Amino acid sequence: MSEQSQATSPSSFFNLHVEGVGYLNRVRTVKPKKGQEFLACTVSAIRGSTDDIGYTRFDCKVSGAEAKKIVKLLEPDVTAEKTVLIGFKIADIYPELFTFEKGDKKGQTGVSIKGRLLRVKFAKVNGEAVDLPQPAHSSESESDAA
């Protein structure tokens, strides 16, 4: 390989993306003891038959400027306990074990699915569509054009 092709070859990694529709909850700013604070939320993804809906809960760090802007825009509606439905893209999911500290399950082990909320495709608050800021550019359309 030439030096030029080595310099321009991108690093390799594997993507794991989950896309779907779900409810936005628990929007919050997390301030860890070490490191920078970050925006986090919970997405309750809807799955299964419309006759027997199930939910999978993702605890997400909000990644990317556009996703952060949209989640911040929707935060007052979540805080006001309105129903906020979103189309989402979550990446890099992984399970994390924890111990319940209170309630009926105190002392029991639970599992949280963690991930990074990359994109909010659409949003509805109490059934009404919300105009979302449009991304400056779309990486998907750029890769299609290449």
N, C-alpha and C positions, 0 to 999 in steps of 0.2 A: 504494500500500500504506500502511496505517496504521502509526504508530510502534510499536504493540503487535505487529503481525505481523512487522515487521522485527526487533524485539528477540527474538522467539521463534523465528525461522526458523533451522534448524540449518545449520552449514556443510556444504558438499557435498564429497564425495570418492568415489572408486571403490574397491570392495572386490575383492580377488582372494583367494579362499579355496581351499585344497586340503584335502579330507577323505579319510581312509582308515584303513588298518590297517598297522602297521609295528613295527619293533623299536627300542626306546629304547637308545641307546648314548652313551658319552662325556659323561656329566653332569659339569659343571665350573663353577666360578666364574671368570669372566674379569675380570682387573683391568687395564684399559687405562691407559696413561700419563696420559691426560687423560680426565676424566669419571668417572662412577661405575661401580663393579663391577656385573656382572650375571650371572645364571644362564644357562648355555647347555647345549645337548645336540645330539646327532645323532639323527635319525629315519631309519631305513632302511625306506622305504615299500614295501609288497609290491604288485606289479602283474602283470597278465597272467593267462593261463590257469593253473589249478591243475596242469596237466601240464607247464608250462614257465614257472615263476615267475621274474619279474625284480624288480629292486630299484632304487629311485631314492632317493638319499641327500640329505637336507636338513640343513643346518647351521643350527640355530635359536637365537635369543635367546628365552628363556622369558618371556612377557608375561602379566600379570594375576596377581592374588593366588592364585586357585584353582589355576591351572596351576603356579605356583611351588611351592605347598604339595604338590601331587601329585608333581611331579618330585623334590622333596626327599625325600618319603616313599619313592620308588622308587630313589633314588640308592644306598643300601647294596646293593640287589640287583644293580644295574648294576655297581657296583664289585666285587662278589663273582662277576662274570661269569655270573650267572644269565640265563636267557632271559626278557626283559621285553618282552611284546607289548602294544601300546596301540592304542586307537582315538584318532585325533587330528584336530585342525583347525589348519592352518597358514595364515598370512596373509602377504600382501605379498612373495611370492617374487621373487627376481631372481638372475641369474647373476653370479658374480665369478671372474675369472681369477686364477690363482696359478701359481707355478713350484715344481715339486718340488725339495726341497733335499737329499734323500737317497734311497737305494734305487735300484732298477732304472730308475726314471723320472727320476732326478736331471737337472735342467736342462730337462726338458720342461714344457710348459704344461698345466695342468689347469683344470677348471671346477668350482666349488663352487656349489650352489644354496642361497642364504641365505633366511631367512624368520623369522617370529615364531610360536612355538608358542603358540596362544591357549587351547587346550582339550585336556584328556585326558578322553575319554568313558568309557573303561574300561581296565582293565589286568589282565594275567595274568602271573604269575611262575612259570616252569617249568610252565606249563599250568594253574595254579590261579588262580581269580579272586581279585582283591584288592578289599576294600571301600575305596572312595575317599570322601573327604569330599564331601558334597553342596554345590553352590553355594548361597549365601544367596538368590540370585534368578537367574532365567534371562532374559536379554535376548530370546531367541527367543520364550519364552512371553509376555513382555510385549508384543512387537510383534504377536503373533497376537491378543492380547486387544484391541488398539487398533483 
